[in-house]
């Protein structure tokens, strides 16, 4: 895998899954700019040698400024990775807060729209340009107690497939990644919330999340990074409009 010369923007890329994606691209020779809402995470990413900008992907004006920064710092753009996302509220639908529901869509869906809208002028001038959107296994399956998150991730898949149709004739590919349960702080917080909602032992809920994959384990941030790099690279030149599951074969979500 050689991505030398690729200019890549990764949103929410200073920590977690986004950081793993950014480091994977950099390891394959790409020039990478990450954005993050957390200034401390941005400083840490810069300390590790990544270009980084503080930016809120759910704020259109901030995204427009971020794309300008990508043009300035990378000289253009070949790959956009829309990674920004939140877990959203946990609970039965009648108990969910409307503001929390709306915020889930602002971050998980609207941010991707803003980034694509403003990055297209750079991608159109790029080399074999590609868009990689982060969805979820919840974007192809239902998920009790997580209706806001699941609905937002289904929206990402619809957005991605529409982008593939619209932009394919211009040579711009768009694909989505649907991770299963990714081991890390975010999924551990979700497990805590689900255990409270069900009034069940935390260990029991954690086992459900682990065992929902037929491989009986959670996936890693590195697994997602590998797929992102593949989808953006030359070996995926004919893959377009797809929602690629990286979930160890998950058929039911808890």
C-alpha positions in Angstrom: 0.0 0.0 0.0 1.7 3.2 -1.2 -0.2 6.4 -0.7 2.8 8.7 -1.3 1.6 12.1 -2.5 -2.0 11.7 -1.3 -3.3 14.7 0.5 -5.8 13.6 3.2 -8.1 15.4 5.6 -9.5 13.4 8.6 -12.1 15.0 10.8 -12.0 14.2 14.5 -8.6 12.8 13.7 -6.6 13.8 16.8 -7.7 10.9 18.9 -9.5 7.5 18.9 -10.4 6.0 15.5 -9.6 9.1 13.7 -6.1 9.2 15.1 -5.6 5.6 14.0 -6.8 6.5 10.5 -4.5 9.5 10.3 -1.5 7.6 11.4 -2.2 4.8 9.0 -2.4 7.2 6.1 0.8 8.9 7.2 2.5 5.5 7.6 1.7 4.8 3.9 3.3 8.1 2.8 0.3 10.4 2.7 0.3 14.1 3.8 -2.3 14.3 6.5 -4.2 17.1 8.2 -6.5 16.2 11.1 -9.2 18.4 12.7 -10.6 18.0 16.2 -12.8 19.9 18.5 -10.5 19.3 21.5 -7.5 21.7 21.6 -5.6 19.3 23.9 -6.0 16.5 21.4 -4.9 18.8 18.6 -1.7 19.7 20.6 -1.0 16.0 21.2 -1.4 15.2 17.5 0.9 18.0 16.6 3.4 16.7 19.1 3.2 13.3 17.4 4.1 15.0 14.0 0.6 15.4 12.5 -0.7 18.6 11.0 -3.7 19.5 13.0 -6.4 22.2 13.3 -9.0 22.9 16.0 -12.4 22.8 14.2 -16.0 21.9 14.9 -17.1 19.6 12.0 -20.8 20.3 12.9 -20.3 24.1 12.3 -20.5 25.0 8.6 -18.5 28.1 8.8 -15.8 26.3 10.8 -15.7 23.6 8.1 -15.3 26.1 5.3 -12.3 27.6 7.2 -10.9 24.0 7.7 -11.0 23.3 4.0 -9.2 26.6 3.4 -6.6 25.4 5.9 -6.3 22.1 4.1 -5.6 24.0 0.8 -3.0 26.1 2.5 -1.3 23.4 4.5 -1.5 20.5 2.0 -1.7 22.3 -1.3 -5.0 20.6 -2.2 -6.9 17.5 -1.3 -7.2 14.0 -2.7 -9.0 12.2 0.2 -11.6 13.3 2.7 -12.3 11.0 5.7 -15.5 12.0 7.5 -14.9 10.5 10.9 -16.5 13.0 13.3 -19.3 11.4 15.3 -21.0 11.1 18.7 -22.7 8.1 20.4 -25.9 10.1 21.0 -28.4 9.4 23.8 -29.3 6.0 25.1 -32.8 5.1 26.1 -36.3 4.2 24.8 -37.4 6.5 22.1 -40.2 8.1 24.2 -37.6 9.1 26.8 -35.0 10.7 24.5 -34.3 14.4 24.7 -35.0 16.3 21.5 -31.9 18.4 21.7 -29.7 15.3 22.2 -31.4 13.7 19.1 -30.8 16.8 17.0 -27.1 17.0 18.2 -26.5 13.4 17.1 -27.6 14.3 13.6 -25.6 17.6 13.6 -22.4 15.7 14.3 -23.0 12.4 12.6 -24.7 13.6 9.4 -24.6 17.4 9.0 -20.9 17.4 9.5 -20.4 15.1 6.6 -22.6 17.2 4.4 -20.7 20.4 5.3 -17.3 18.7 4.7 -18.2 17.3 1.3 -19.9 20.5 0.2 -16.9 22.6 0.9 -14.1 20.1 0.1 -15.5 19.3 -3.4 -13.7 22.2 -5.0 -10.4 20.7 -3.9 -11.3 17.1 -4.5 -12.3 17.9 -8.1 -8.8 19.2 -8.7 -7.2 16.2 -6.9 -5.7 13.0 -8.1 -8.0 9.9 -8.0 -10.1 11.6 -5.3 -12.0 9.6 -2.7 -14.5 10.2 0.1 -14.6 7.8 3.0 -17.6 8.3 5.4 -17.8 6.6 8.8 -21.1 4.9 9.4 -21.7 1.9 11.7 -23.0 -1.6 11.9 -26.0 0.4 13.4 -26.3 1.9 9.9 -27.4 -1.5 8.5 -29.1 -3.0 11.6 -31.5 -1.8 14.2 -30.3 -1.1 17.7 -32.6 -1.0 20.7 -32.1 2.0 22.9 -29.9 3.7 20.4 -32.5 5.0 17.9 -30.8 8.4 17.3 -27.4 6.9 16.6 -28.8 4.1 14.4 -30.9 6.5 12.4 -28.0 8.9 11.9 -25.8 6.1 10.7 -28.4 4.8 8.2 -28.5 8.4 6.9 -24.7 8.3 6.3 -25.1 5.3 4.1 -27.8 6.9 2.1 -25.7 10.1 1.7 -22.7 8.0 0.6 -24.6 6.1 -2.0 -26.1 9.3 -3.4 -22.6 10.9 -3.5 -21.3 7.9 -5.5 -24.0 8.4 -8.1 -23.6 12.2 -8.3 -19.8 12.3 -8.3 -18.8 9.0 -10.0 -19.0 10.6 -13.5 -16.3 13.0 -12.3 -14.1 10.3 -11.0 -14.7 10.9 -7.3 -15.5 7.8 -5.4 -17.5 7.7 -2.1 -17.7 4.8 0.2 -18.7 4.2 3.8 -17.3 2.1 6.6 -19.6 0.3 9.0 -17.6 -0.7 12.0 -18.9 -3.1 14.6 -18.2 -2.5 18.3 -14.8 -0.8 18.4 -13.0 -1.4 21.6 -12.2 1.9 23.3 -13.5 4.6 25.6 -16.6 5.4 23.5 -18.0 1.9 23.4 -17.2 1.5 27.1 -19.3 4.6 27.9 -22.1 3.1 25.7 -22.0 -0.1 27.6 -22.2 1.8 30.9 -25.3 3.6 29.7 -26.9 0.5 28.3 -26.4 -1.4 31.6 -28.1 1.5 33.4 -31.0 1.5 31.0 -31.6 -2.2 31.3 -30.7 -2.3 35.0 -28.3 -5.2 34.2 -24.8 -6.1 35.4 -22.2 -4.2 33.3 -20.2 -7.4 32.7 -23.3 -9.0 31.1 -23.7 -6.1 28.7 -20.1 -6.0 27.8 -20.2 -9.7 27.0 -23.2 -9.1 24.7 -21.3 -6.4 22.8 -18.2 -8.7 22.5 -20.2 -11.8 21.5 -22.5 -10.1 19.0 -19.7 -10.7 16.5 -19.4 -14.3 15.2 -15.7 -13.8 15.9 -16.5 -13.2 19.6 -14.4 -10.1 19.9 -14.6 -6.4 19.3 -12.8 -4.8 16.4 -10.0 -2.3 16.8 -9.4 1.2 15.6 -6.6 -0.2 13.5 -9.0 -2.5 11.7 -11.0 0.6 10.7 -7.9 2.5 9.7 -6.9 -0.4 7.4 -10.2 -0.2 5.6 -10.1 3.6 5.3 -6.6 3.4 3.7 -7.7 0.6 1.3 -10.8 2.4 0.2 -8.8 5.6 -0.5 -6.1 3.8 -2.4 -5.5 2.5 -5.9 -6.5 -1.1 -5.1 -10.1 0.1 -4.5 -10.3 2.1 -7.8 -13.5 0.4 -8.9 -15.2 0.3 -5.4 -17.8 3.0 -5.2 -21.1 3.6 -3.4 -20.5 0.7 -0.9 -21.0 0.4 2.8 -18.2 -1.9 3.9 -18.8 -3.8 7.1 -15.8 -4.2 9.4 -17.5 -6.0 12.3 -16.4 -9.6 12.5 -19.8 -10.6 11.0 -22.3 -8.9 13.3 -26.0 -9.9 12.7 -27.6 -8.4 15.8 -26.8 -5.3 17.9 -27.6 -5.0 21.6 
